[in-house]
Amino acid sequence: MIRTAFAAALALCAIVSSAHAVPLAPPGAPANGDVVMVAGGCGAGWHRGPYGGCLRNYANPAAHACPRGYHIGPRGACRGNGK
């Protein structure tokens, strides 16, 4: 039993120490200029919605009638989403 546990630990250490999934860049290496950063394929200022469409990010929450997680109900009052 002790031999089996020791062999398993040795094998695990050998596997973990040889795994290099992402090699580290040397310090001070220049960034690749060919990479364009996008947010979920929608571009800057947009994000993916729950059904896959692109929705605009709002930087100013005061510009909305209701806080996040709420919507305007039938009488103009803020109601929680899903209610």
GULUMSE-200793 format. One line per field, with one value per atom (N, C-alpha, C, O, CB): x, y, z; residue in one letter. Coordinates in Angstrom, 3 decimals. Glycine has a CB too. Layout:
<atoms>
c1: c(X	...)
c2: c(Y	...)
c3: c(Z	...)
rest: c(A	...)
</atoms>
This chain:
<atoms>
c1: c(0.821	0.000	0.870	0.588	-0.937	1.916	2.793	3.554	3.775	3.773	3.960	4.662	3.766	4.220	5.143	2.494	1.547	1.345	1.335	0.190	1.185	1.002	2.255	2.158	0.662	3.430	4.684	4.855	5.285	5.881	4.527	4.634	3.655	4.000	4.375	2.440	1.456	1.910	1.757	0.082	2.468	2.957	4.128	4.216	3.370	5.027	6.174	5.725	6.252	7.136	4.755	4.229	3.527	3.671	3.259	2.778	2.095	3.087	2.896	1.185	4.143	5.167	5.869	6.196	6.198	6.102	6.755	5.861	6.343	7.122	4.569	3.640	3.487	3.527	2.268	3.314	3.086	4.324	4.206	2.693	5.498	6.717	7.052	7.777	7.883	6.550	6.873	5.817	6.005	7.050	4.725	3.654	3.972	4.146	2.292	4.042	4.266	3.226	3.536	5.730	2.012	0.928	1.117	0.871	-0.413	1.547	1.734	3.136	3.368	0.625	4.059	5.390	5.367	4.660	6.386	6.117	6.159	7.077	8.141	6.614	6.669	7.512	8.580	8.331	6.662	9.760	10.795	10.379	9.643	12.135	10.828	10.460	10.936	12.048	11.052	10.095	10.444	10.241	10.659	11.863	9.612	9.363	8.285	7.305	8.943	8.444	7.438	6.121	6.110	7.958	5.032	3.708	3.523	4.087	2.580	2.738	2.464	1.461	0.354	1.930	1.826	0.955	-0.108	-0.982	1.763	-0.064	-1.038	-2.328	-3.296	-0.443	-2.362	-3.532	-4.442	-3.994	-3.108	-5.713	-6.715	-7.640	-8.273	-7.520	-7.719	-8.555	-10.009	-10.300	-8.059	-10.918	-12.348	-13.077	-12.554	-12.876	-14.277	-15.077	-16.123	-17.199	-15.750	-15.830	-16.791	-17.161	-18.227	-18.022	-16.304	-16.577	-17.459	-17.794	-17.207	-17.844	-18.726	-17.957	-18.494	-19.711	-16.741	-15.972	-16.012	-16.730	-16.487	-15.230	-15.126	-16.458	-17.084	-14.001	-16.886	-18.131	-19.366	-20.482	-18.318	-19.179	-20.303	-19.990	-18.823	-20.595	-21.008	-20.827	-21.913	-22.907	-20.855	-21.719	-22.709	-23.860	-23.644	-22.065	-25.060	-26.249	-26.602	-25.875	-27.418	-27.705	-28.067	-28.425	-28.343	-29.219	-28.815	-29.182	-28.142	-28.414	-30.531	-26.935	-25.844	-25.719	-24.748	-25.995	-26.650	-26.568	-25.653	-25.364	-27.956	-25.197	-24.327	-25.169	-26.109	-23.391	-24.817	-25.501	-24.486	-23.335	-26.231	-24.912	-24.007	-23.752	-24.668	-24.585	-22.495	-22.153	-22.529	-22.275	-20.631	-23.127	-23.472	-22.531	-22.503	-24.945	-21.763	-20.787	-21.431	-20.886	-19.670	-22.585	-23.226	-24.556	-25.560	-23.437	-24.586	-25.843	-26.925	-28.107	-25.600	-26.557	-27.548	-28.355	-29.399	-26.869	-27.889	-28.592	-29.779	-30.503	-27.637	-29.997	-31.087	-32.204	-31.970	-30.590	-33.412	-34.570	-34.601	-35.045	-35.851	-34.139	-34.166	-32.753	-31.939	-35.158	-32.461	-31.145	-30.983	-31.950	-30.925	-29.750	-29.451	-30.290	-30.413	-27.952	-30.865	-31.699	-33.178	-33.996	-31.228	-33.529	-34.916	-35.289	-34.417	-35.135	-36.575	-37.065	-38.312	-38.890	-37.385	-38.704	-39.882	-41.124	-41.292	-39.889	-41.989	-43.207	-44.324	-44.111	-43.655	-45.524	-46.644	-47.095	-47.625	-47.798	-46.913	-47.337	-46.168	-46.305	-48.026	-45.007	-43.861	-42.966	-41.951	-44.334	-43.292	-42.454	-41.430	-41.653	-43.317	-40.328	-39.285	-39.720	-40.156	-37.936	-39.596	-39.939	-38.732	-37.964	-41.186	-38.563	-37.467	-37.628	-38.746	-37.374	-36.525	-36.586	-37.047	-36.642	-35.208	-37.876	-38.395	-39.628	-40.087	-37.335	-40.186	-41.384	-42.544	-43.642	-41.142)
c2: c(-1.184	0.000	1.254	2.207	-0.005	1.253	2.415	2.555	3.670	2.305	1.426	1.475	2.052	2.836	0.072	1.663	2.164	3.670	4.397	1.431	4.138	5.570	6.346	7.426	5.831	5.799	6.465	6.512	7.531	5.747	5.432	5.387	6.366	7.030	3.959	6.460	7.397	8.837	9.666	7.176	9.147	10.502	10.835	11.958	10.655	9.888	10.108	10.336	11.214	8.921	9.553	9.718	11.065	11.726	8.575	11.469	12.759	13.910	14.856	12.926	13.831	14.884	14.943	16.028	14.655	13.796	13.761	14.370	15.082	12.323	14.095	14.639	16.146	16.888	13.948	16.605	18.027	18.847	19.945	18.243	18.337	19.115	19.216	20.130	18.501	18.308	18.363	19.093	19.267	16.971	19.524	20.204	21.695	22.393	20.000	22.161	23.580	24.019	24.170	23.843	24.221	24.558	25.943	26.135	24.482	26.905	28.270	28.721	29.016	29.238	28.776	29.249	30.737	31.509	28.977	31.128	32.523	33.331	32.859	32.631	34.533	35.433	36.033	36.261	36.558	36.290	36.913	38.321	38.975	36.953	38.807	40.155	41.204	41.123	40.447	42.164	43.248	42.894	43.654	43.650	41.765	41.388	42.296	42.599	39.898	42.732	43.618	42.879	41.682	44.206	43.601	43.018	42.802	43.531	43.927	41.808	41.507	42.523	42.630	40.055	43.265	44.285	43.727	44.472	45.275	42.435	41.827	41.443	41.061	40.616	41.535	41.118	42.314	43.355	40.480	42.166	43.204	42.697	41.653	43.549	43.432	43.021	43.406	44.559	43.659	42.439	42.688	42.051	41.141	42.131	42.523	42.002	41.051	41.489	43.155	39.772	38.773	38.901	38.439	38.859	39.518	39.679	40.868	41.080	38.451	41.645	42.786	44.099	45.048	42.912	44.176	45.406	46.191	45.843	46.260	47.253	48.080	48.771	49.312	49.128	48.757	49.408	48.529	48.982	50.649	47.289	46.372	45.048	44.753	46.157	44.245	42.921	41.994	42.448	42.984	40.690	39.695	39.643	39.616	38.306	39.629	39.525	38.068	37.171	40.239	37.820	36.447	35.573	34.350	36.467	36.137	35.352	35.458	35.090	35.795	35.965	36.001	37.289	37.452	34.893	38.197	39.464	40.451	40.291	40.069	41.470	42.492	43.591	44.106	43.090	43.940	44.986	46.041	45.719	44.408	47.308	48.399	48.407	48.198	49.752	48.651	48.851	50.277	51.207	48.576	50.455	51.789	52.176	51.523	51.861	53.231	53.673	54.527	54.638	54.450	55.136	56.040	55.446	55.598	57.433	54.769	54.177	55.202	54.855	53.342	56.470	57.495	57.865	58.509	58.732	57.469	57.792	56.872	57.065	57.720	55.870	54.923	55.205	55.697	53.485	54.888	55.145	54.217	54.627	54.988	52.980	52.002	51.458	51.442	50.841	51.019	50.440	49.085	48.509	50.303	48.581	47.301	46.209	46.156	46.979	45.339	44.264	44.620	43.796	43.876	45.832	46.285	46.824	47.170	47.367	46.891	47.475	48.311	48.209	46.357	49.127	49.972	49.112	48.461	51.179	49.111	48.314	49.012	50.078	47.995	48.419	48.966	50.345	51.105	48.022	50.705	52.015	52.986	54.048	51.868	52.621	53.531	53.357	54.047	54.928	52.465	52.224	51.139	50.303	51.821	51.155	50.145	48.824	48.784	50.618	47.757	46.422	45.518	45.701	45.863	44.545	43.593	42.714	42.338	42.738	42.383	41.494	40.111	39.630	41.411	39.489	38.164	38.188	37.129	37.356	39.368	39.454	39.983	40.124	40.327)
c3: c(0.000	0.000	0.000	-0.726	1.200	0.806	0.858	-0.454	-0.926	2.041	-1.051	-2.342	-3.432	-4.265	-2.748	-3.424	-4.432	-4.278	-5.271	-4.315	-3.052	-2.813	-3.212	-3.796	-1.333	-2.897	-3.260	-4.774	-5.315	-2.615	-5.458	-6.918	-7.564	-8.541	-7.433	-7.025	-7.570	-7.362	-8.260	-6.918	-6.187	-5.927	-6.835	-7.331	-4.460	-7.065	-7.938	-9.374	-10.057	-7.867	-9.838	-11.195	-11.350	-12.379	-11.537	-10.344	-10.395	-10.462	-11.226	-9.184	-9.665	-9.691	-11.041	-11.523	-8.579	-11.651	-12.959	-14.031	-14.911	-13.337	-13.960	-14.952	-14.772	-15.754	-14.846	-13.551	-13.283	-13.618	-14.161	-11.813	-13.308	-13.547	-15.022	-15.413	-12.806	-15.863	-17.284	-18.100	-19.304	-17.820	-17.504	-18.234	-18.362	-17.363	-17.524	-19.592	-19.876	-20.902	-22.084	-20.398	-20.451	-21.369	-21.970	-23.161	-20.655	-21.172	-21.651	-21.235	-20.062	-21.081	-22.176	-21.807	-21.473	-22.120	-22.938	-20.493	-20.070	-20.966	-21.365	-18.620	-21.277	-22.072	-21.167	-19.983	-22.748	-21.710	-20.886	-20.474	-21.213	-21.640	-19.317	-18.878	-19.883	-20.406	-17.486	-20.135	-21.051	-22.512	-23.386	-20.838	-22.804	-24.189	-24.773	-24.091	-24.292	-26.008	-26.602	-26.842	-27.128	-27.923	-26.724	-26.962	-28.451	-29.267	-26.395	-28.800	-30.198	-30.731	-30.202	-30.366	-31.761	-32.332	-33.246	-33.689	-33.077	-33.547	-34.442	-33.737	-34.394	-35.094	-32.413	-31.642	-31.403	-30.923	-30.295	-31.737	-31.504	-30.401	-30.552	-32.823	-29.295	-28.179	-28.454	-28.775	-26.860	-28.328	-28.491	-27.322	-26.679	-29.853	-27.048	-25.940	-26.496	-26.902	-25.136	-26.522	-26.972	-28.435	-28.842	-26.150	-29.235	-30.654	-30.975	-32.140	-31.179	-29.985	-30.216	-30.379	-30.949	-29.073	-29.907	-30.003	-28.706	-27.769	-31.139	-28.672	-27.468	-27.181	-28.093	-27.623	-25.939	-25.540	-25.689	-25.435	-26.340	-26.094	-26.292	-25.613	-25.357	-27.807	-25.315	-24.731	-25.255	-25.821	-23.181	-25.063	-25.487	-24.503	-23.292	-25.624	-25.005	-24.181	-23.916	-24.343	-24.845	-23.218	-22.856	-24.051	-23.938	-21.903	-25.186	-26.358	-27.465	-28.608	-26.877	-27.134	-28.094	-28.884	-29.623	-29.028	-28.759	-29.481	-28.771	-27.585	-29.647	-29.493	-28.912	-28.266	-28.871	-29.990	-27.033	-26.291	-25.881	-25.586	-25.053	-25.860	-25.491	-23.988	-23.192	-25.936	-23.607	-22.202	-21.828	-22.593	-21.934	-20.667	-20.210	-19.089	-18.046	-19.748	-19.291	-18.300	-17.218	-16.120	-18.973	-17.505	-16.564	-16.108	-16.803	-17.197	-14.948	-14.504	-14.196	-14.208	-13.293	-13.918	-13.623	-14.864	-14.752	-13.053	-16.033	-17.273	-17.526	-18.503	-18.441	-16.665	-16.854	-15.869	-14.765	-16.698	-16.280	-15.432	-14.217	-13.144	-16.238	-14.368	-13.281	-13.049	-13.972	-13.604	-11.834	-11.567	-12.241	-12.740	-10.066	-12.250	-12.860	-12.207	-10.983	-12.744	-13.034	-12.519	-12.459	-12.049	-11.159	-12.861	-12.852	-14.231	-15.028	-11.764	-14.502	-15.752	-15.439	-14.358	-16.816	-16.398	-16.205	-16.384	-17.414	-17.201	-15.383	-15.413	-16.163	-16.741	-14.010	-16.162	-16.921	-16.448	-17.258	-16.852	-15.186	-14.693	-14.569	-13.962	-13.348	-15.146	-15.118	-13.918	-13.820	-15.160	-12.994	-11.820	-12.133	-13.008	-10.598	-11.428	-11.624	-10.995	-9.844	-11.017	-11.758	-11.291	-11.488	-12.433	-12.037	-10.601	-10.721	-11.942	-12.297	-9.478	-12.586	-13.738	-13.286	-12.227	-14.446	-14.074	-13.759	-12.875	-12.449	-13.097	-12.583	-11.752	-12.537	-11.997	-10.545)
rest: c(M	M	M	M	M	I	I	I	I	I	R	R	R	R	R	T	T	T	T	T	A	A	A	A	A	F	F	F	F	F	A	A	A	A	A	A	A	A	A	A	A	A	A	A	A	L	L	L	L	L	A	A	A	A	A	L	L	L	L	L	C	C	C	C	C	A	A	A	A	A	I	I	I	I	I	V	V	V	V	V	S	S	S	S	S	S	S	S	S	S	A	A	A	A	A	H	H	H	H	H	A	A	A	A	A	V	V	V	V	V	P	P	P	P	P	L	L	L	L	L	A	A	A	A	A	P	P	P	P	P	P	P	P	P	P	G	G	G	G	G	A	A	A	A	A	P	P	P	P	P	A	A	A	A	A	N	N	N	N	N	G	G	G	G	G	D	D	D	D	D	V	V	V	V	V	V	V	V	V	V	M	M	M	M	M	V	V	V	V	V	A	A	A	A	A	G	G	G	G	G	G	G	G	G	G	C	C	C	C	C	G	G	G	G	G	A	A	A	A	A	G	G	G	G	G	W	W	W	W	W	H	H	H	H	H	R	R	R	R	R	G	G	G	G	G	P	P	P	P	P	Y	Y	Y	Y	Y	G	G	G	G	G	G	G	G	G	G	C	C	C	C	C	L	L	L	L	L	R	R	R	R	R	N	N	N	N	N	Y	Y	Y	Y	Y	A	A	A	A	A	N	N	N	N	N	P	P	P	P	P	A	A	A	A	A	A	A	A	A	A	H	H	H	H	H	A	A	A	A	A	C	C	C	C	C	P	P	P	P	P	R	R	R	R	R	G	G	G	G	G	Y	Y	Y	Y	Y	H	H	H	H	H	I	I	I	I	I	G	G	G	G	G	P	P	P	P	P	R	R	R	R	R	G	G	G	G	G	A	A	A	A	A	C	C	C	C	C	R	R	R	R	R	G	G	G	G	G	N	N	N	N	N	G	G	G	G	G	K	K	K	K	K)
</atoms>
